Amino acid sequence: MEECIARLNLNDKQLILIGTIHMSKRSVEQVKAIIETECPDTVCVELDHLRYLALIEMDCKESAFFADDDFDLQADIACKSSFLLLNTLIAIMQKRIARNLNLLPGQELIQAINSARASGARLVLADCNIQTTFRQIWASLSSMEKSKLLAQTLNLLLAKTTLSETEIETMKSPDNLMMFLNKFTEEFPELKRMLIDERDYVLAQNIKTAPGKKVVGVVGAAHLPGIVKCLLED
């Protein structure tokens, strides 16, 4: 059994789905190996246009990413709305973990883009606009839920928690993924529906309709079970 890989045959199309962790060296290696070995017609990535441009820019400025100092928390709290502050805190957490592992956040997606280009595969940006999704989620949360989400994110950030490569990899196991999703659903049911479930459907449809007979999809591991379910039930 391949680690966090789903292989499906739908009609005359072969789909190979890779579930990744955004700060995982193993995920980067896995994406590179599968695209180079399978030589797909199309590579679908869990990105929208704006995130694609941001990743490309970050990849071009890798030295600047690792040279950046940490943020001024008091200044950020003072000058940002709660929605923008949450976005900032999440980005800083990802950056801190990635820097500790000597990676760029989303490096497996950068690898997918580069490997698609090298193999001559078509690239499909398969996700919906995540900023629009975030704004819809934020508008749907109660004041108590917003405060709870901000507090939990801020506590994680202030704890300066770092994760080892082994801990990052264990996050991809089916049991750990299910435990995370269940806890997420219990605490923030509306957030989970909009952030994960609805995007699972969008990603599944875009992967299914991507051109070519063989398609590789590179998606976050938390999306993999839902995407497979959507594809099999459709």
Backbone as CSV, one residue per row, in Angstrom:
resi,resn,N_x,N_y,N_z,CA_x,CA_y,CA_z,C_x,C_y,C_z
1,MET,0.847,-1.192,0.000,0.000,0.000,0.000,0.883,1.244,0.000
2,GLU,0.685,2.112,-0.966,1.455,3.344,-1.033,0.974,4.317,0.035
3,GLU,1.922,5.064,0.565,1.625,5.997,1.651,0.828,7.198,1.143
4,CYS,-0.400,7.335,1.659,-1.247,8.489,1.373,-1.448,8.710,-0.131
5,ILE,-1.627,7.627,-0.877,-1.864,7.683,-2.314,-3.172,6.970,-2.619
6,ALA,-3.992,7.547,-3.484,-5.209,6.882,-3.947,-5.139,6.773,-5.461
7,ARG,-5.405,5.580,-5.985,-5.412,5.347,-7.425,-6.815,4.909,-7.829
8,LEU,-7.415,5.641,-8.748,-8.772,5.357,-9.194,-8.817,5.294,-10.704
9,ASN,-9.680,4.427,-11.217,-9.966,4.389,-12.646,-11.422,4.764,-12.848
10,LEU,-11.645,5.919,-13.474,-12.996,6.394,-13.744,-13.202,6.452,-15.244
11,ASN,-14.117,5.586,-15.749,-14.343,5.471,-17.188,-13.011,5.148,-17.871
12,ASP,-12.527,6.025,-18.720,-11.264,5.748,-19.417,-10.114,6.576,-18.862
13,LYS,-10.286,7.094,-17.632,-9.266,7.980,-17.066,-8.650,7.361,-15.818
14,GLN,-7.319,7.480,-15.699,-6.608,7.024,-14.514,-6.270,8.239,-13.639
15,LEU,-6.699,8.186,-12.381,-6.439,9.271,-11.437,-5.499,8.786,-10.346
16,ILE,-4.468,9.559,-10.101,-3.515,9.252,-9.028,-3.504,10.448,-8.087
17,LEU,-4.005,10.264,-6.875,-4.144,11.360,-5.917,-3.099,11.217,-4.816
18,ILE,-2.361,12.291,-4.594,-1.308,12.294,-3.577,-1.757,13.194,-2.430
19,GLY,-1.917,12.617,-1.241,-2.261,13.402,-0.057,-0.998,13.873,0.633
20,THR,-0.836,15.172,0.775,0.425,15.733,1.278,0.213,16.528,2.564
21,ILE,1.325,16.769,3.238,1.390,17.717,4.345,2.243,18.884,3.872
22,HIS,1.802,20.109,4.113,2.439,21.271,3.494,3.842,21.565,4.021
23,MET,4.255,20.938,5.132,5.611,21.148,5.638,6.336,19.811,5.751
24,SER,6.216,18.975,4.735,6.760,17.623,4.799,7.769,17.393,3.682
25,LYS,9.012,17.059,4.062,10.023,16.723,3.064,9.639,15.453,2.318
26,ARG,9.026,14.514,3.039,8.588,13.268,2.421,7.552,13.544,1.331
27,SER,6.649,14.493,1.575,5.645,14.829,0.571,6.291,15.410,-0.684
28,VAL,7.301,16.245,-0.500,8.013,16.835,-1.643,8.640,15.728,-2.485
29,GLU,9.320,14.793,-1.813,9.977,13.690,-2.517,8.954,12.811,-3.234
30,GLN,7.837,12.561,-2.569,6.797,11.696,-3.123,6.176,12.306,-4.385
31,VAL,5.882,13.600,-4.316,5.303,14.299,-5.472,6.259,14.236,-6.659
32,LYS,7.516,14.524,-6.425,8.517,14.508,-7.501,8.618,13.114,-8.122
33,ALA,8.708,12.081,-7.278,8.900,10.723,-7.768,7.700,10.245,-8.584
34,ILE,6.487,10.519,-8.107,5.298,10.014,-8.787,5.092,10.704,-10.131
35,ILE,5.254,12.024,-10.170,5.063,12.731,-11.451,6.109,12.294,-12.465
36,GLU,7.359,12.156,-12.030,8.414,11.753,-12.956,8.243,10.309,-13.416
37,THR,7.718,9.440,-12.533,7.533,8.036,-12.891,6.299,7.823,-13.755
38,GLU,5.197,8.501,-13.405,3.916,8.263,-14.071,3.766,9.039,-15.385
39,CYS,4.514,10.137,-15.538,4.410,10.975,-16.749,2.942,11.267,-17.099
40,PRO,2.202,11.952,-16.215,0.782,12.196,-16.470,0.564,13.213,-17.577
41,ASP,-0.645,13.202,-18.115,-1.022,14.240,-19.086,-1.257,15.571,-18.384
42,THR,-1.805,15.489,-17.158,-2.163,16.698,-16.408,-1.805,16.519,-14.937
43,VAL,-1.340,17.599,-14.328,-1.125,17.645,-12.880,-2.064,18.700,-12.301
44,CYS,-2.926,18.272,-11.378,-3.843,19.191,-10.691,-3.277,19.500,-9.304
45,VAL,-3.284,20.772,-8.927,-2.743,21.159,-7.625,-3.809,21.909,-6.826
46,GLU,-3.740,21.769,-5.518,-4.690,22.425,-4.617,-4.310,23.900,-4.461
47,LEU,-4.523,24.645,-5.537,-4.198,26.067,-5.557,-5.249,26.802,-6.375
48,ASP,-5.460,28.083,-6.037,-6.173,28.981,-6.925,-5.135,29.907,-7.564
49,HIS,-5.579,30.825,-8.399,-4.625,31.640,-9.162,-3.764,32.521,-8.250
50,LEU,-4.362,33.154,-7.257,-3.605,34.048,-6.384,-2.572,33.292,-5.557
51,ARG,-2.956,32.133,-5.027,-1.987,31.338,-4.250,-0.888,30.791,-5.149
52,TYR,-1.231,30.468,-6.382,-0.207,30.021,-7.336,0.836,31.121,-7.542
53,LEU,0.386,32.344,-7.782,1.319,33.452,-7.995,2.165,33.709,-6.748
54,ALA,1.531,33.607,-5.568,2.267,33.832,-4.318,3.345,32.767,-4.115
55,LEU,3.025,31.511,-4.439,4.008,30.434,-4.292,5.178,30.610,-5.249
56,ILE,4.871,30.968,-6.478,5.931,31.175,-7.460,6.860,32.301,-7.019
57,GLU,6.259,33.381,-6.516,7.070,34.511,-6.044,7.929,34.108,-4.859
58,MET,7.347,33.336,-3.919,8.097,32.907,-2.742,9.250,31.993,-3.143
59,ASP,9.015,31.112,-4.118,10.057,30.211,-4.582,11.205,30.993,-5.196
60,CYS,10.890,32.076,-5.887,11.925,32.906,-6.513,12.715,33.708,-5.480
61,LYS,12.108,33.931,-4.318,12.751,34.741,-3.276,13.025,33.896,-2.039
62,GLU,13.511,32.666,-2.251,13.693,31.727,-1.147,14.619,32.284,-0.073
63,SER,15.725,32.928,-0.461,16.671,33.442,0.525,16.028,34.513,1.391
64,ALA,15.176,35.331,0.792,14.493,36.377,1.558,13.529,35.763,2.561
65,PHE,12.881,34.656,2.193,11.948,33.986,3.105,12.670,33.537,4.365
66,PHE,13.824,32.914,4.214,14.533,32.406,5.380,15.231,33.512,6.158
67,ALA,15.427,34.679,5.537,16.097,35.780,6.235,15.123,36.638,7.034
68,ASP,13.829,36.529,6.753,12.851,37.390,7.426,12.874,37.200,8.930
69,ASP,12.772,38.306,9.654,12.629,38.225,11.103,11.199,37.849,11.444
70,ASP,10.979,37.446,12.699,9.620,37.145,13.124,8.821,38.435,13.220
71,PHE,7.526,38.269,13.468,6.596,39.385,13.400,6.557,40.168,14.716
72,ASP,5.988,41.349,14.654,5.723,42.162,15.838,4.265,41.928,16.206
73,LEU,4.025,41.070,17.200,2.669,40.636,17.514,1.790,41.798,17.950
74,GLN,2.287,42.667,18.826,1.479,43.785,19.310,1.082,44.707,18.169
75,ALA,2.025,44.951,17.253,1.720,45.822,16.115,0.672,45.181,15.219
76,ASP,0.778,43.867,15.017,-0.194,43.179,14.161,-1.592,43.235,14.767
77,ILE,-1.690,43.027,16.068,-2.994,43.059,16.730,-3.600,44.453,16.649
78,ALA,-2.761,45.453,16.782,-3.253,46.825,16.801,-3.760,47.287,15.442
79,CYS,-3.140,46.796,14.363,-3.441,47.393,13.058,-4.334,46.532,12.173
80,LYS,-4.651,45.294,12.577,-5.411,44.427,11.696,-6.795,44.126,12.266
81,SER,-7.736,43.929,11.365,-9.039,43.423,11.777,-8.871,41.978,12.227
82,SER,-9.870,41.427,12.912,-9.756,40.062,13.426,-9.595,39.060,12.290
83,PHE,-10.272,39.293,11.169,-10.161,38.368,10.036,-8.748,38.382,9.467
84,LEU,-8.201,39.569,9.223,-6.853,39.668,8.673,-5.826,39.171,9.683
85,LEU,-6.079,39.389,10.953,-5.161,38.915,11.981,-5.091,37.394,11.979
86,LEU,-6.245,36.727,11.846,-6.253,35.268,11.801,-5.429,34.776,10.613
87,ASN,-5.640,35.383,9.450,-4.845,35.005,8.275,-3.356,35.166,8.541
88,THR,-2.985,36.265,9.192,-1.582,36.539,9.482,-1.011,35.518,10.449
89,LEU,-1.761,35.189,11.495,-1.283,34.233,12.492,-1.066,32.855,11.887
90,ILE,-1.994,32.421,11.039,-1.858,31.119,10.391,-0.626,31.106,9.490
91,ALA,-0.432,32.173,8.727,0.725,32.257,7.824,2.034,32.230,8.605
92,ILE,2.068,32.922,9.748,3.284,32.960,10.559,3.583,31.591,11.152
93,MET,2.539,30.887,11.599,2.738,29.535,12.135,3.329,28.613,11.084
94,GLN,2.756,28.649,9.869,3.276,27.805,8.794,4.725,28.155,8.486
95,LYS,5.011,29.438,8.461,6.358,29.893,8.139,7.356,29.443,9.208
96,ARG,6.955,29.520,10.472,7.850,29.138,11.562,8.168,27.650,11.504
97,ILE,7.148,26.824,11.299,7.366,25.374,11.224,8.217,25.028,10.021
98,ALA,7.898,25.635,8.871,8.643,25.350,7.648,10.103,25.767,7.780
99,ARG,10.344,26.921,8.389,11.721,27.398,8.558,12.510,26.434,9.433
100,ASN,11.868,25.906,10.482,12.526,24.960,11.372,12.939,23.691,10.625
101,LEU,12.155,23.321,9.598,12.440,22.115,8.819,13.226,22.428,7.538
102,ASN,13.634,23.702,7.387,14.372,24.143,6.199,13.573,23.906,4.919
103,LEU,12.289,24.247,4.983,11.391,24.110,3.841,10.669,25.431,3.607
104,LEU,10.101,25.571,2.417,9.149,26.638,2.157,7.747,26.083,2.401
105,PRO,6.833,26.866,2.983,5.456,26.378,3.106,4.888,26.070,1.726
106,GLY,4.276,24.883,1.593,3.742,24.510,0.289,4.801,24.079,-0.703
107,GLN,5.950,23.635,-0.210,7.027,23.275,-1.139,6.650,22.074,-2.003
108,GLU,5.754,21.206,-1.499,5.331,20.069,-2.328,4.506,20.543,-3.518
109,LEU,3.803,21.679,-3.360,3.052,22.246,-4.480,3.997,22.902,-5.486
110,ILE,5.035,23.559,-4.974,6.068,24.112,-5.859,6.722,22.987,-6.649
111,GLN,6.984,21.865,-5.963,7.580,20.715,-6.639,6.645,20.168,-7.715
112,ALA,5.347,20.112,-7.408,4.372,19.623,-8.395,4.367,20.513,-9.632
113,ILE,4.422,21.823,-9.426,4.448,22.771,-10.547,5.700,22.567,-11.388
114,ASN,6.852,22.474,-10.712,8.116,22.318,-11.436,8.200,20.966,-12.152
115,SER,7.709,19.913,-11.501,7.754,18.585,-12.121,6.795,18.499,-13.309
116,ALA,5.641,19.175,-13.190,4.700,19.196,-14.314,5.347,19.871,-15.519
117,ARG,6.000,20.995,-15.275,6.677,21.699,-16.369,7.757,20.829,-16.998
118,ALA,8.559,20.166,-16.134,9.677,19.364,-16.629,9.201,18.172,-17.451
119,SER,8.052,17.619,-17.090,7.544,16.428,-17.784,6.644,16.777,-18.965
120,GLY,6.361,18.059,-19.148,5.491,18.474,-20.246,4.017,18.297,-19.962
121,ALA,3.661,18.067,-18.681,2.251,17.886,-18.320,1.548,19.240,-18.237
122,ARG,0.255,19.234,-18.488,-0.547,20.431,-18.316,-0.772,20.656,-16.828
123,LEU,-0.801,21.905,-16.397,-1.036,22.239,-14.994,-2.444,22.802,-14.833
124,VAL,-3.198,22.247,-13.870,-4.543,22.732,-13.573,-4.591,23.214,-12.125
125,LEU,-5.025,24.459,-11.934,-5.244,24.998,-10.584,-6.660,24.586,-10.179
126,ALA,-6.760,23.606,-9.276,-8.025,22.899,-9.066,-8.851,23.417,-7.900
127,ASP,-8.350,24.383,-7.144,-9.069,24.828,-5.939,-9.872,26.088,-6.229
128,CYS,-10.835,26.353,-5.357,-11.583,27.603,-5.432,-10.779,28.727,-4.782
129,ASN,-11.242,29.956,-4.919,-10.547,31.104,-4.336,-10.612,31.013,-2.815
130,ILE,-9.452,30.776,-2.191,-9.450,30.485,-0.754,-9.777,31.724,0.076
131,GLN,-9.412,32.915,-0.410,-9.722,34.123,0.346,-11.233,34.362,0.383
132,THR,-11.900,34.082,-0.725,-13.362,34.182,-0.741,-13.962,33.187,0.241
133,THR,-13.426,31.962,0.246,-13.897,30.943,1.186,-13.686,31.391,2.620
134,PHE,-12.502,31.922,2.923,-12.215,32.380,4.289,-13.187,33.475,4.725
135,ARG,-13.468,34.392,3.826,-14.379,35.481,4.177,-15.797,34.961,4.418
136,GLN,-16.222,33.990,3.624,-17.538,33.398,3.831,-17.596,32.645,5.159
137,ILE,-16.530,31.937,5.462,-16.465,31.224,6.746,-16.522,32.205,7.904
138,TRP,-15.709,33.248,7.823,-15.638,34.227,8.905,-17.006,34.869,9.143
139,ALA,-17.701,35.169,8.051,-19.030,35.789,8.171,-20.037,34.831,8.797
140,SER,-19.823,33.523,8.635,-20.784,32.543,9.145,-20.571,32.211,10.621
141,LEU,-19.404,32.561,11.182,-19.101,32.217,12.572,-19.741,33.216,13.530
142,SER,-20.125,32.704,14.686,-20.629,33.587,15.733,-19.459,34.334,16.362
143,SER,-19.753,35.379,17.125,-18.693,36.136,17.798,-17.900,35.248,18.743
144,MET,-18.602,34.327,19.420,-17.921,33.417,20.343,-16.979,32.484,19.582
145,GLU,-17.437,31.966,18.436,-16.597,31.070,17.639,-15.382,31.806,17.087
146,LYS,-15.571,33.049,16.648,-14.438,33.833,16.153,-13.401,34.049,17.250
147,SER,-13.867,34.404,18.436,-12.954,34.633,19.559,-12.205,33.352,19.922
148,LYS,-12.920,32.234,19.909,-12.313,30.944,20.252,-11.252,30.558,19.234
149,LEU,-11.551,30.750,17.962,-10.610,30.397,16.913,-9.361,31.268,16.981
150,LEU,-9.542,32.556,17.180,-8.401,33.462,17.305,-7.556,33.107,18.528
151,ALA,-8.216,32.824,19.640,-7.501,32.515,20.877,-6.679,31.237,20.734
152,GLN,-7.265,30.215,20.138,-6.547,28.951,19.973,-5.355,29.124,19.042
153,THR,-5.546,29.875,17.955,-4.448,30.108,17.016,-3.334,30.915,17.668
154,LEU,-3.710,31.936,18.417,-2.727,32.787,19.093,-1.961,32.003,20.157
155,ASN,-2.646,31.142,20.904,-1.985,30.325,21.926,-0.943,29.402,21.303
156,LEU,-1.294,28.796,20.159,-0.333,27.931,19.466,0.891,28.710,19.027
157,LEU,0.657,29.926,18.562,1.753,30.748,18.067,2.670,31.193,19.204
158,LEU,2.082,31.633,20.304,2.869,32.118,21.430,3.641,30.987,22.101
159,ALA,3.139,29.756,21.974,3.832,28.616,22.564,5.135,28.311,21.838
160,LYS,5.297,28.913,20.645,6.495,28.697,19.817,6.756,27.202,19.608
161,THR,5.689,26.453,19.401,5.800,25.015,19.197,6.459,24.715,17.853
162,THR,7.412,23.797,17.873,8.013,23.326,16.634,7.748,21.829,16.509
163,LEU,7.633,21.358,15.286,7.355,19.953,15.029,8.540,19.313,14.336
164,SER,8.850,18.080,14.738,9.921,17.342,14.078,9.396,16.743,12.780
165,GLU,10.316,16.266,11.934,9.897,15.623,10.689,9.025,14.401,10.974
166,THR,9.379,13.642,12.025,8.596,12.449,12.374,7.180,12.828,12.767
167,GLU,7.032,13.892,13.572,5.696,14.330,13.990,4.879,14.825,12.801
168,ILE,5.535,15.519,11.875,4.852,15.980,10.670,4.316,14.787,9.874
169,GLU,5.140,13.751,9.716,4.743,12.591,8.906,3.599,11.815,9.543
170,THR,3.563,11.749,10.885,2.487,10.996,11.537,1.130,11.656,11.322
171,MET,1.117,12.942,10.965,-0.144,13.634,10.714,-0.866,13.071,9.498
172,LYS,-0.145,12.336,8.621,-0.754,11.817,7.400,-1.430,10.470,7.600
173,SER,-1.253,9.851,8.769,-1.852,8.539,8.979,-3.374,8.660,9.004
174,PRO,-4.097,7.656,8.474,-5.575,7.724,8.445,-6.193,7.952,9.818
175,ASP,-5.653,7.299,10.840,-6.213,7.452,12.192,-6.059,8.875,12.697
176,ASN,-4.873,9.449,12.505,-4.637,10.818,12.962,-5.455,11.825,12.169
177,LEU,-5.584,11.592,10.875,-6.404,12.478,10.051,-7.857,12.453,10.494
178,MET,-8.374,11.255,10.758,-9.763,11.133,11.182,-9.978,11.780,12.551
179,MET,-9.011,11.616,13.447,-9.121,12.228,14.771,-9.130,13.755,14.649
180,PHE,-8.258,14.285,13.790,-8.212,15.725,13.572,-9.526,16.240,12.993
181,LEU,-10.036,15.554,11.968,-11.270,15.993,11.324,-12.459,15.908,12.276
182,ASN,-12.497,14.859,13.092,-13.594,14.728,14.059,-13.555,15.853,15.095
183,LYS,-12.350,16.173,15.577,-12.209,17.242,16.568,-12.564,18.595,15.938
184,PHE,-12.099,18.781,14.719,-12.385,20.012,13.979,-13.893,20.182,13.800
185,THR,-14.569,19.088,13.418,-16.021,19.129,13.202,-16.763,19.421,14.498
186,GLU,-16.295,18.840,15.588,-16.941,19.036,16.889,-16.843,20.485,17.348
187,GLU,-15.673,21.089,17.155,-15.461,22.445,17.660,-15.987,23.509,16.693
188,PHE,-15.814,23.284,15.390,-16.208,24.280,14.393,-16.911,23.592,13.226
189,PRO,-18.142,23.121,13.416,-18.818,22.342,12.362,-19.002,23.125,11.064
190,GLU,-19.353,24.400,11.144,-19.573,25.182,9.931,-18.258,25.444,9.211
191,LEU,-17.216,25.689,9.986,-15.897,25.943,9.405,-15.415,24.712,8.654
192,LYS,-15.596,23.527,9.240,-15.156,22.289,8.607,-15.937,22.043,7.318
193,ARG,-17.235,22.312,7.334,-18.048,22.084,6.141,-17.573,22.953,4.980
194,MET,-17.317,24.238,5.257,-16.970,25.158,4.188,-15.500,25.059,3.778
195,LEU,-14.627,24.833,4.756,-13.194,24.827,4.469,-12.733,23.503,3.870
196,ILE,-13.368,22.410,4.278,-12.922,21.089,3.822,-13.947,20.427,2.911
197,ASP,-15.170,20.212,3.398,-16.149,19.418,2.642,-16.485,20.037,1.282
198,GLU,-16.798,21.336,1.276,-17.188,21.971,0.013,-16.013,22.038,-0.961
199,ARG,-14.817,22.247,-0.439,-13.637,22.269,-1.315,-13.292,20.869,-1.808
200,ASP,-13.587,19.829,-1.013,-13.396,18.458,-1.493,-14.166,18.259,-2.793
201,TYR,-15.409,18.744,-2.814,-16.258,18.568,-3.992,-15.684,19.330,-5.186
202,VAL,-15.271,20.585,-4.967,-14.701,21.396,-6.052,-13.433,20.746,-6.598
203,LEU,-12.560,20.317,-5.698,-11.313,19.676,-6.126,-11.594,18.392,-6.897
204,ALA,-12.551,17.593,-6.407,-12.888,16.335,-7.081,-13.397,16.588,-8.500
205,GLN,-14.273,17.573,-8.659,-14.825,17.863,-9.979,-13.748,18.353,-10.943
206,ASN,-12.851,19.200,-10.449,-11.801,19.724,-11.326,-10.779,18.653,-11.699
207,ILE,-10.506,17.745,-10.771,-9.596,16.638,-11.081,-10.252,15.687,-12.083
208,LYS,-11.531,15.399,-11.865,-12.241,14.458,-12.739,-12.339,14.977,-14.173
209,THR,-12.500,16.284,-14.326,-12.690,16.860,-15.664,-11.392,17.380,-16.282
210,ALA,-10.272,17.174,-15.587,-8.989,17.622,-16.137,-8.683,16.868,-17.431
211,PRO,-8.036,17.527,-18.380,-7.768,16.875,-19.678,-6.745,15.755,-19.560
212,GLY,-6.879,14.786,-20.444,-5.909,13.697,-20.505,-6.431,12.401,-19.932
213,LYS,-5.732,11.318,-20.245,-6.100,9.979,-19.780,-5.510,9.649,-18.414
214,LYS,-4.412,10.318,-18.069,-3.778,10.080,-16.766,-3.587,11.419,-16.064
215,VAL,-4.144,11.525,-14.864,-4.117,12.784,-14.112,-3.557,12.522,-12.718
216,VAL,-2.598,13.333,-12.312,-2.085,13.311,-10.942,-2.661,14.510,-10.209
217,GLY,-3.223,14.273,-9.027,-3.731,15.352,-8.187,-2.895,15.480,-6.926
218,VAL,-2.435,16.679,-6.620,-1.637,16.931,-5.421,-2.480,17.792,-4.485
219,VAL,-2.929,17.187,-3.372,-3.864,17.853,-2.464,-3.435,17.605,-1.025
220,GLY,-3.917,18.448,-0.122,-3.651,18.243,1.294,-4.228,16.914,1.765
221,ALA,-3.520,16.251,2.666,-3.943,14.926,3.128,-5.347,14.949,3.732
222,ALA,-5.736,16.056,4.366,-7.067,16.143,4.961,-8.170,16.123,3.904
223,HIS,-7.827,16.491,2.667,-8.818,16.494,1.589,-8.937,15.139,0.892
224,LEU,-7.935,14.290,1.033,-7.891,13.064,0.239,-9.113,12.155,0.457
225,PRO,-9.509,11.837,1.703,-10.673,10.951,1.874,-11.945,11.530,1.263
226,GLY,-12.178,12.828,1.427,-13.382,13.455,0.896,-13.390,13.498,-0.609
227,ILE,-12.240,13.755,-1.230,-12.160,13.789,-2.687,-12.449,12.406,-3.263
228,VAL,-11.849,11.376,-2.670,-12.096,10.004,-3.139,-13.571,9.667,-3.007
229,LYS,-14.187,10.056,-1.889,-15.610,9.785,-1.675,-16.450,10.477,-2.735
230,CYS,-16.145,11.737,-3.029,-16.884,12.479,-4.057,-16.743,11.821,-5.423
231,LEU,-15.551,11.392,-5.765,-15.315,10.789,-7.065,-16.040,9.456,-7.204
232,LEU,-16.054,8.663,-6.149,-16.700,7.349,-6.213,-18.214,7.437,-6.181
233,GLU,-18.742,8.486,-5.536,-20.185,8.614,-5.410,-20.816,9.347,-6.591
234,ASP,-20.014,10.119,-7.320,-20.557,10.978,-8.363,-21.171,10.129,-9.476
